[in-house]
Structure formats: structure tokens, C-alpha cells
Amino acid sequence: KGRHAEFEDGGGSFHYTPYAEFKVTAGERYRFRLISNGIMNCPIQFSIDDHTMTVIASDGHPILPFVVDSIVVNSGERYDFVLNADHSSPLRNFWIRLHGYNNCALHKATQTAILKYDGAPDVLPPEPTTWEDAVRPGFDQFCNIDTLAPKNCKEEWCACTHHYKVKRGHLVELIIVDEGILSHAYHPMHLHGHKFSVVAMGRIGEQTTVDEVKALDLAGGITRRIPQAPIKDTVIVPDGGYTVIRFKADNPGVWLFHCHVELHAAMGMAMVFQVGEAKDFPRAPRNFQRCGNS
């Protein structure tokens, strides 16, 4: 099925071949089996508007699940994924999109189907369906507090790279909090690509919370020392306390910010700052070493 061709019904009205429809109920989870029966050089990018997919198998074999916003399937490949039908307010329908690459890109080959929510109005999704509209840049497993909402990562498993985008030239202030719950180890936090000013530091007690530090700051309880602030690229955060740093985002690139205790970084105490857009990034030097070079 799909909108392949237009037909006249003999009465002067024109109709298209019908879209495939996949009916779901809000709040339920569905296992899909995606198959490419292609025989040519035509990778197909599969995506569902405003939904992510948890890939659980490839070519019939289970794999460690991971979350994506699109799947590129080549001729003969198969993928199993789980869709969480979590869009209920308001109830509406969504495009399922296929975008052809390589040989299929020559003709801008594309197709759409409908993810149809039970109870939603019986109308097509409003978004355009051109070949260009079906492109997905990839999830690269990036996330932040906005993209994860309303997920609670203290109660649910979150596996993604914490990514925060900063405009080039902007001043960035970070209030780093160690709640002191698991251990009484200070954390040496290191920023790549920039130096920063340490403008405040304090310990509240054996334990604290992010909300407690926020309230303290709103009440004027955190005094920032701007003149003669130490300039560093690594600073500790006291357990049960906070450290406040500032840096000017004047070095375009993607920069790691992490705890310098390797075990802590491996456990997830790390994030990346993207300073500027990709067009602002400096080019690699000529003959620069790449992965795989000896």
C-alpha cells in the first residue's frame, strides 16, 4: 500500500491508492518487524514522526536494546523494534516515513504510511510528505532535560549522551551539585576546550539536593566572586555542596565535561557542550590522523 498512483473513478473524481495504516492505542507498546525486500543499492531510512523506537533484534537475532529516531535498512536486512504509543494529548495521527538513499535518491524515492491512534480524528497528519521532509539527522543518542521530559531518569533507565547546545560567544554559568548521597568523595570536574572562572563554592552538609541549592541561590545565599576569581579547567565539587563556574563559549566544537575519576565518568558523570554550529567548527588539518591509522 501507499500513495503510488492517481485514478479517476469515472465520475470526475480522482483518488489515490490507499496508505497503509497501523492502528495503535495510546499507552500500549507494539513490536514491529521491519523488512527490506530490496535487491538494489537503495538503503531506506524508516522513521515515525514524533516517536522513538527501541531496536531489539537484527536479522532475527536479539541485540542489546537501544533507542533511535530512525532505522536505515538495506536490501535483505530485518530489524525488530518496540514502539511506545505514548502520544495521547491531543490524540492525532502521525506519518510513518521512508526515505530512499543512493540509487533511490536519484529519483527522490519516498513513501508514507499512517500511525493511526485509536480515537483520533479520521484525518491525515498535517505535515508535508516530500522526500526532503522524510530525512532524519539521527538521534546519536543525544539527550537533555528537555528531550527526556517527562521521563524520570532516577526511576527509569536512561541511556544517552547528555548534550547541551551553546551559542558561540555566550557566557555560560554552571551550578554543579553533589548531593552526597552515595559516598563522601569529592568530584574533580574537568572541561575540555575552555578555561573557566570559579566564582563560588560551598558545602551545605552531609547531604543536599538540587532543589535545596536552587532555593539557596534564589534567596541570595550563594555569593559569586567575580573579580580575581581563579581561572581553571578542573575543579572539585564538595560532597553535600556545590561549585559555580563560568566560561565564555568562544571555542567552537563539541567539548566533553566530566568527572576526572575514571570510574565516575564510566558510570555516566559526563556530558558534552556543543559550542556554535557545525559550520563554525574549524576544519581538521591536512593529513590529520583518523581512526584506523597506524
Salt bridges, closest charged atoms under 4 A:
ASP9 OD2 - HIS15 NE2 3.13
ASP49 OD1 - ARG97 NE 2.77
ASP49 OD1 - ARG136 NH2 2.41
ASP59 OD1 - ARG78 NH1 3.67
ASP80 OD2 - ARG31 NH2 2.76
ASP80 OD2 - ARG33 NH1 2.81
ASP86 OD1 - HIS87 NE2 3.59
ASP122 OD1 - LYS116 NZ 2.72
GLU127 OE1 - ARG92 NH2 3.00
GLU132 OE2 - LYS108 NZ 2.76
GLU173 OE1 - ARG224 NE 2.97
GLU173 OE1 - ARG246 NE 2.68
ASP178 OD2 - HIS187 NE2 3.54
GLU179 OE2 - LYS154 NZ 3.93
GLU206 OE1 - HIS184 NE2 3.38
GLU206 OE2 - ARG203 NH2 3.70
ASP217 OD1 - ARG224 NH1 2.98
ASP233 OD1 - HIS190 ND1 3.68
ASP233 OD2 - LYS195 NZ 3.26
ASP239 OD2 - HIS184 ND1 2.77
ASP239 OD1 - ARG203 NE 3.26
ASP250 OD1 - HIS194 NE2 3.95
GLU277 OE1 - LYS165 NZ 3.05
ASP280 OD1 - ARG168 NH1 3.93
ASP280 OD1 - LYS279 NZ 3.47
